[in-house]
Amino acid sequence: MIDSYGDGWNGNTMNVSVNGALVLTGVTIPAGGSELILPFAVTDGADVTTEWLGGGGFAYETSYEILDSTGTFVLSGAESSITTGTITASCPSCVAPTALTVDSTTDVGATISWTAEAGDAAWQYELVLTGETPTETGTDTTDNPLTITGCYANTGYDLYIRTDCGDTESTWGMVSFTTLPVPFTMPGCFDFETGALGANAGLSSDIYSDASLDAGAAAFASDFGILLTGGDSGTGWTGGSSDTTETEAWVDNVTHQSAVSITVDATAETVVVLTFDLKQTYSYGAKYSNFRVTANGTQIGGTLNPTTAGADSFVNQYYDLSAYAGTSFNLKLEHSGKYNAAYSAPGDQSLIDNICITAPSCTQPSAATATAVTASSADMSWTLGATETTWNIEYGPAGFTQGTGTTGTVTTTAYNLTGLDSNTTYHFYVQADCGDSTSNWVGPVEFTTSPGCGDTLYDSGGATGDYASNELTTVTIYPDTTGDLVTFTFLSFETEANWDFLTVYDGPDVSATEVGVYDGATVPDAITSSHPTGALTFVFDSDGSANRSGYEILISCSPAPSCLQVSDLVVSTATGSTADISWTANNGETAWEYVIQAQGTGEPTTAGIAITTNPFTITGLNSATDYEVFVRAICDATDSSPWRGPVNFTTSPACGDTLYDSGGATGDYASNELTTVTVYPDNAGDLVTFTFLSFETEANWDFLTVYDGPDVSATEVGVYDGATVPDAITSSHPTGALTFVFDSDGSANRSGYEILISCSPAPSCLQVSDLVVSTATGSTADISWTANNGETAWEYVIQAQGTGEPTTAGIAITTNPFTITGLNSATDYEVFVRAICDGTEPSDWRGPVAFATSYLCGDTMYDSGGATGNYASNEFTTVTITLIMQEILSRLPS
């Protein structure tokens, strides 16, 4: 049986029958396999039938072949039964045993059984270490099942066996087994320091998992530990990175499980305690990495998962297994993980070291933890082991040798450590004192004090490395002295722009005011707390790829200034020459200074302009200019606050400016732009005019939409694209403003727009508006408009499309709507209309409005390419032919 992809038959199955009787039922290649050989017996003249059952996916990857006893190919199939025919095959005179099965294993051997040909009663076997080549000199036996003894414990073997037919022997068959570890008579520990597993512990794994001794799995100062890990494929895994259930982890995901096993002889004990050091990691989510302890297959306690991808410390685990005292039981430390580190670092792993199985007379405490860790203190707590009332503690910098640390004796299960150094990793140990004896030490419990004033804070990559993927780190810094304020000064900063973010909060947690969100390579300005606690908090969040050098932050603390900064500084409105600013005063002050300057100038070094009003309007600014503004409080004649700012803004274009797209005068605009610009006249009552000096966008994809007013809720004047330069557009809105929105797609940029902005008083005779051609026949056009002066007289001009704005008087009319007659059929026209006020004063022309008259009988109709060209792509054209009355009458019978 063959799978071309190498991931098994994905649930597809088949049957094999001999003379109508099933000999192989529902067989398949398991997940991860590429080939499976299954024997079956036939006799001369037998009818062999294969039946494809399917039932799975990727059936096109599957195929199968029939081989004779010599391994010679005789016929094949794929997703179907073998075609009827005669198979010529070599049948052995002495049939090899089939279905070799390991029935059981011990620490000294195994029992193996097989299926024998009818009448076979003698066999030969040879036992070799796994991977060794047999000599093919067999030992005779008549036993089936066969019990093998005298093996080394915890060792892999290959058993070869063949049928002895007297005058000849069959080919060899082979089955592998691993003897069990020697039962471990407690008490004792496994530290694996020699780099060998030893006789009492065994490792097991499956298709997508692995178990090994590994120096990288050693805890603290050890040399070796046990590494249990997922595989190089997620095949067969059920459950998500954040929601894999215990049933999925331990029942469904068997091909991703690994374990270290110990048979424990506790027959002479009344107390059994298991302890070990455990560290867990994950690649994509904590629920892809699962750990548990079982005794005789029963889970003890809950499933453990890592709390960070790779930053968890080793933690000493404690399990009371006294329920199994007086017995011999099978202990397993099990892991169920999706991926290994080669697939995606750091991998879904459990690292185990220093396994101890003891019967202490003084039971050790458990669940030792560190909470409320600050720059100089930590609250330690633990759960008592039995009935003890006194405990010994010892702590010191990470890695210290016990006996050299700070010690103490306490009578409660909680203790506050003080006088610690900031930004330092500590180890803490605790031991029960039962009076006449003491327990084993529990620990080390590892914790790191918060950075404090004067420390330099780095991301997880340290001073020279990059931070890790999938980090979510929260850090709060308090001042050492009550009343002081914390300041973050960024010495360096680089994250993956738009994906990895550092968010700073003005206070002791993320419910405080957000100061800013920072990403990319721009180094943030210094940030000082204004919170009553003086604290600052930041959260660093990285995605799954593309890491950078991160952050280096100097932490400083100083007394709060007597004159507090203003806060909430904003620029609410910016015109072509003014900006409205406002802020929150935090001292009750009524005097301030502001500085307005070019963006990027930096914090002012001299006094600003004195003001006494809030809000305040800054005047005299240049149009279309980038500015930054700073404000500071003046608390008295000698006391001013630090500057608050910069707040950046840009004044709008103004009358007389030339407005360019983002590419400027010579470049192209960018992809995915969405730009809104509103231009007001300098003088109330004037009207803004856009005169397009040049214009080119990607036709049908990049658009400039103009609105007759100060925002996009105003009347839409037109939507423009391509290379046709729009006519001048003048506002008719009471504000005199015009607004445009430029929207570009993701590709094919062009030179964009160059717009001259001019302003002038509104004419005394206003243009008509809303000019439309409602109906056009072969010889007429109905036009209408809105009169904006109360006038009753107008002029119109009808002319060929593209002629342009009229330079002479039009045809006088006094009705609205109006029907233009005498037009030629199938012809492109444009129409202009202007108002006549007071009988003599005309408005500006409104138009052109383009239209085409329809076809009439006798016309020749062409596609869009005309008489000689091709039509265009993506056309959808509807044409209606109208008969005029004269033609209708000419066709009636006389």
C-alpha positions, -999 to 999 in steps of 0.1 A, spaced: 0 0 0 15 33 -11 8 70 -4 25 94 -28 25 124 -5 37 105 26 10 115 50 -11 83 51 -43 74 34 -62 102 51 -91 79 61 -94 59 29 -96 21 33 -98 -11 12 -106 -48 16 -89 -79 2 -107 -112 -3 -95 -146 -13 -121 -169 -29 -148 -146 -16 -136 -146 20 -122 -114 35 -86 -117 46 -78 -80 50 -106 -57 63 -107 -19 62 -69 -16 59 -53 18 56 -19 36 59 -18 55 92 -12 92 93 23 101 84 31 69 66 41 64 29 41 26 26 26 -4 44 31 -41 36 4 -65 47 8 -103 40 -21 -126 32 -22 -163 22 -34 -177 -12 -34 -212 -29 -30 -222 -65 -60 -211 -85 -74 -188 -58 -95 -158 -68 -80 -126 -53 -104 -96 -52 -96 -60 -39 -124 -37 -29 -118 1 -27 -139 15 2 -126 51 1 -142 73 28 -114 98 32 -96 126 14 -69 130 -12 -77 96 -27 -56 104 -58 -25 100 -36 -33 63 -29 -23 31 -48 -15 -5 -40 4 -34 -55 3 -72 -51 37 -89 -46 44 -126 -45 64 -143 -18 97 -132 -35 87 -96 -35 81 -96 -73 54 -72 -85 24 -90 -101 -5 -65 -103 -15 -30 -90 -45 -7 -86 -56 27 -75 -90 39 -62 -105 8 -78 -106 -30 -78 -80 -50 -97 -91 -59 -132 -102 -96 -135 -74 -117 -149 -48 -144 -141 -20 -136 -117 11 -157 -122 30 -156 -89 57 -176 -71 42 -192 -40 66 -204 -13 68 -240 -3 75 -229 33 53 -200 44 67 -173 67 49 -164 99 26 -134 95 10 -108 119 39 -108 143 27 -91 175 43 -80 208 18 -92 234 37 -79 264 70 -66 276 89 -68 309 122 -53 321 140 -86 310 121 -95 278 88 -98 259 62 -122 247 56 -124 209 29 -142 189 22 -147 152 -1 -163 126 13 -196 112 3 -216 81 -19 -246 90 3 -275 100 34 -254 108 47 -262 143 84 -254 143 102 -221 140 136 -205 143 143 -171 159 172 -147 164 173 -117 188 195 -87 181 198 -52 195 177 -27 174 194 -18 142 220 -47 143 222 -71 113 212 -107 122 235 -136 115 205 -156 101 214 -185 124 182 -192 143 174 -209 176 147 -236 173 114 -233 191 80 -248 190 64 -221 212 38 -197 198 35 -173 217 72 -172 223 86 -157 256 120 -140 254 140 -135 286 175 -124 296 173 -90 280 187 -57 293 162 -34 309 150 -3 290 166 -15 257 154 -19 221 155 -52 203 146 -67 169 133 -103 169 136 -122 136 116 -154 132 110 -179 103 92 -212 98 112 -245 99 96 -268 73 121 -296 79 138 -297 45 137 -259 41 130 -226 59 108 -197 51 119 -161 47 125 -141 79 98 -119 95 108 -92 121 91 -74 150 107 -48 174 102 -42 211 117 -22 239 120 -37 274 106 -19 303 127 0 328 137 -17 360 112 -10 387 124 19 408 124 12 445 119 45 462 131 68 476 155 85 452 160 110 424 168 112 387 191 141 377 204 126 344 238 143 350 257 115 333 239 121 301 223 86 304 187 78 310 195 49 334 177 16 339 147 29 358 133 55 334 120 50 299 111 75 271 83 70 245 71 91 216 49 88 185 48 99 148 46 137 155 65 138 189 99 131 204 114 123 238 151 127 245 179 135 269 190 171 261 214 195 276 190 224 268 164 208 290 186 210 322 173 230 351 194 257 367 230 244 371 223 209 358 239 193 328 210 173 312 173 170 314 144 154 295 130 171 265 94 162 254 83 180 223 58 181 194 67 172 158 76 188 125 40 187 113 6 196 127 -10 166 110 -35 148 132 -37 176 158 -72 185 170 -79 218 188 -69 255 186 -39 274 199 -61 289 227 -88 263 231 -75 228 228 -94 208 254 -80 182 278 -99 155 259 -84 167 226 -49 169 241 -49 135 258 -74 114 238 -75 127 202 -39 139 198 -21 106 205 3 109 176 17 141 192 23 126 227 55 117 244 64 107 280 90 97 305 79 65 324 90 50 357 76 19 374 77 28 410 80 2 438 62 18 467 52 -14 484 71 -6 516 60 30 518 31 48 535 39 83 519 48 89 483 58 124 471 68 133 435 87 165 428 105 177 396 115 209 379 93 218 348 96 245 322 71 248 293 73 266 259 50 272 230 52 284 194 17 297 185 -4 293 216 -3 279 251 -29 252 244 -6 236 218 17 227 247 2 204 274 17 186 304 3 162 329 12 134 355 -5 100 355 -3 70 378 -15 38 364 -31 58 336 -51 81 359 -44 118 356 -32 135 388 -42 171 391 -49 193 361 -32 198 327 -4 224 329 3 250 301 30 276 296 22 312 304 47 327 278 61 315 245 96 310 259 102 331 289 88 308 317 113 297 343 117 262 357 92 257 385 95 229 411 63 208 409 49 189 438 25 159 437 13 139 467 9 103 454 4 87 488 -28 71 474 -4 47 457 17 39 487 19 2 494 17 -7 457 38 -9 426 25 16 400 34 30 366 43 67 368 43 89 336 52 125 330 34 132 297 35 159 271 10 166 242 25 192 218 18 202 183 51 215 169 88 212 176 114 240 176 126 231 141 91 238 127 87 271 147 108 282 176 107 278 205 84 248 200 57 232 220 78 216 247 81 203 282 115 204 298 119 181 329 147 177 353 155 165 389 127 140 392 125 128 429 102 102 444 105 103 481 87 93 514 95 123 536 87 122 573 83 159 571 62 168 541 75 198 521 53 228 514 38 233 479 26 260 455 53 285 464 47 317 445 59 353 443 33 381 439 32 419 442 68 422 430 81 458 430 115 472 425 125 465 461 101 439 475 81 407 468 53 389 486 61 352 489 35 326 498 32 288 499 8 260 510 17 240 541 28 204 536 9 188 565 5 202 600 38 221 604 37 256 618 73 267 611 92 272 579 128 280 569 134 304 540 165 313 520 168 337 491 195 354 470 204 364 434 195 338 408 220 309 408 233 315 444 245 284 462 222 274 491 239 281 524 252 314 511 219 333 508 198 353 532 180 330 556 151 333 580 125 313 600 88 323 597 56 311 613 31 320 586 27 308 550 33 343 536 64 365 539 73 399 525 108 402 512 122 438 514 154 456 506 158 439 472 177 453 443 157 466 414 157 449 380 173 418 395 163 381 393 161 362 426 157 326 437 136 318 468 135 285 487 112 273 515 114 243 538 90 229 564 104 226 599 86 197 617 106 200 650 125 167 649 131 169 611 129 192 581 114 186 547 132 189 514 137 225 502 111 237 477 125 259 450 139 278 435 109 301 430 123 326 405 111 362 402 125 394 389 121 427 407 107 456 387 132 481 372 136 512 393 149 547 392 183 548 375 179 514 357 180 510 320 152 488 308 156 465 277 132 444 257 135 406 259 165 406 235 186 426 259 211 452 250 222 435 217 195 411 206 160 413 191 128 408 210 108 376 204 77 369 185 43 368 201 53 388 232 28 405 254 47 422 282 34 447 308 58 467 329 49 492 356 75 515 372 69 532 405 91 560 419 114 550 448 102 580 468 65 589 474 57 621 455 83 617 428 74 612 392 88 585 369 103 595 335 109 572 305 138 585 283 141 564 252 178 558 243 170 537 213 138 523 197 129 501 167 99 478 162 83 463 132 63 493 119 25 489 119 28 454 136 47 456 169 36 483 193 47 498 227 18 516 244 25 539 274 0 547 301 2 576 326 -3 556 358 1 522 375 -19 500 351 -36 500 316 -67 517 329 -47 549 332 -47 576 305 -30 564 273 0 586 266 8 572 231 13 541 209 47 538 193 61 517 165 87 518 138 121 535 140 112 569 154 125 573 189 97 586 212 102 618 232 107 615 270 75 607 289 69 619 325 41 606 347 15 631 359 -4 604 379 -8 608 417 12 576 422 40 589 400 40 556 380 42 548 343 31 516 327 38 502 292 26 472 273 48 457 245 29 436 220 48 418 191 32 397 163 45 363 150 73 375 127 99 402 117 115 411 150 136 442 156 161 455 182 133 468 204 137 494 231 162 508 255 146 530 282 164 550 309 142 552 340 146 584 361 126 598 390 124 633 403 101 654 425 69 667 408 73 703 396 56 729 417 40 742 385 24 713 366 23 710 329 -9 716 310 -25 685 296 -48 675 267 -33 701 243 -52 699 210 -55 719 178 -93 718 170 -95 738 138 -68 750 114 -76 773 84 -52 788 59 -40 814 84 -53 805 119 -54 776 144 -76 771 174 -58 755 204 -71 744 238 -58 725 268 -65 716 304 -50 738 332 -38 717 361 -28 744 386 -58 767 384 -35 791 366 -48 818 342 -16 826 323 3 806 297 28 809 270 28 793 235 53 787 208 43 781 172 71 769 149 80 747 120 74 710 126 105 692 139 121 723 155 118 707 189 111 718 225 115 756 229 146 769 247 133 805 252 101 821 265 70 819 244 42 844 236 21 853 267 -16 846 266 -44 846 292 -73 829 274 -80 792 269 -91 783 241 -69 806 220 -68 814 183 -33 817 167 -34 840 137 -10 852 110 0 817 99 11 807 64 -13 785 44 -5 749 35 23 748 61 33 722 87 35 736 122 40 724 158 27 741 189 39 740 225 21 755 256 33 759 292 16 771 324 28 803 341 20 798 378 36 830 390 62 855 379 91 831 386 75 796 382 66 781 349 58 745 340 76 723 315 64 727 279 36 704 267 39 695 231 46 692 203 11 690 188 15 689 150 -10 703 125 -11 717 89 -28 749 78 -51 745 49 -43 759 14 -55 794 8 -63 819 -20 -33 822 -43 -18 788 -34 -11 761 -59 -22 728 -45 -4 695 -55 -10 659 -49 14 640 -26 39 636 -54 45 674 -55 52 693 -86 72 666 -104 64 632 -88 34 608 -88 9 604 -60 11 573 -38 -10 541 -38 -39 537 -14 -43 575 -7 -75 589 8 -70 626 11 -97 652 20 -89 690 15 -112 719 23 -103 754 12 -121 785 26 -118 820 11 -97 845 30 -125 871 32 -161 863 42 -184 866 12 -157 856 -13 -159 824 -33 -131 798 -38 -123 787 -74 -103 756 -84 -85 761 -117 -68 728 -128 -34 736 -143 -27 699 -149 -46 666 -142 -39 629 -147 -50 599 -127 -53 562 -134 -86 562 -155 -115 543 -139 -95 536 -107 -82 568 -91 -107 596 -85 -109 632 -74 -144 642 -62 -152 679 -57 -180 691 -33 -196 726 -34 -190 734 3 -169 728 34 -173 690 37 -184 659 18 -221 664 28 -222 694 4 -235 690 -32 -212 669 -54 -199 690 -83 -182 662 -102 -160 631 -101 -128 633 -123 -103 607 -135 -81 600 -165 -62 627 -184 -89 652 -192 -83 685 -173 -115 696 -155 -129 730 -161 -126 756 -134 -149 751 -104 -163 780 -83 -181 775 -50 -217 786 -48 -220 776 -11 -227 803 16 -193 797 31 -176 801 -2 -156 769 4 -148 740 -19 -138 705 -7 -123 676 -26 -115 640 -18 -87 622 -37 -89 583 -36 -62 561 -52 -61 524 -54 -32 500 -48 -13 504 -81 -6 523 -114 0 559 -101 1 590 -122 12 626 -120 -20 637 -102 -32 672 -100 -20 708 -99 -48 732 -87 -45 770 -86 -67 783 -57 -82 818 -63 -108 837 -44 -131 866 -55 -163 883 -45 -195 865 -53 -211 878 -86 -242 900 -82 -259 877 -107 -255 841 -96 -250 812 -119 -279 788 -124 -273 753 -109 -284 717 -113 -284 720 -151 -296 687 -166 -307 673 -200 -337 651 -190 -347 638 -224 -330 637 -258 -347 624 -289 -335 624 -325 -341 661 -329 -349 676 -295 -335 680 -260 -354 689 -228 -333 710 -204 -339 723 -169 -320 741 -141 -324 759 -108 -326 797 -108 -306 813 -79 -316 850 -83 -354 848 -88 -347 857 -124 -371 849 -153 -348 853 -183 -319 832 -195 -297 824 -225 -286 790 -238 -260 779 -263 -262 745 -280 -231 733 -298 -209 704 -307 -193 686 -277 -158 699 -269 -164 734 -283 -159 750 -248 -175 779 -229 -193 804 -251 -177 837 -259 -208 854 -273 -244 859 -262 -267 829 -264 -304 824 -275 -327 842 -251 -355 822 -234 -380 828 -206 -392 793 -197 -377 767 -175 -378 738 -184 -371 744 -221 -372 722 -252 -344 727 -277 -355 717 -312 -341 713 -347 -312 691 -336 -295 665 -358 -299 628 -349 -271 606 -336 -250 637 -327 -229 646 -296 -239 681 -282 -231 702 -252 -254 729 -237 -246 760 -216 -272 782 -197 -267 815 -180 -291 838 -160 -300 873 -172 -306 895 -141 -323 929 -143 -328 924 -180 -291 932 -188 -267 916 -163 -257 880 -172 -243 854 -148 -214 832 -156 -222 803 -179 -232 770 -163 -221 739 -183 -212 721 -203 -238 694 -199 -231 668 -226 -256 646 -243 -262 628 -276 -294 628 -297 -308 593 -306 -307 576 -339 -335 579 -365 -346 559 -394 -321 562 -422 -291 567 -399 -261 543 -399 -253 532 -364 -217 523 -354 -201 508 -322 -179 530 -301 -150 525 -325 -168 544 -352 -165 535 -389 -129 524 -388 -120 515 -352 -127 487 -327 -151 490 -298 -137 492 -263 -135 466 -235 -161 464 -208 -188 482 -228 -225 479 -219 -245 501 -243 -283 505 -247 -297 523 -277 -334 533 -283 -346 543 -318 -375 569 -319 -397 576 -349 -406 613 -353 -442 621 -363 -434 629 -399 -419 594 -404 -449 578 -387 -474 596 -410 -454 587 -441 -458 551 -433 -495 551 -428 -518 538 -457 -532 567 -477 
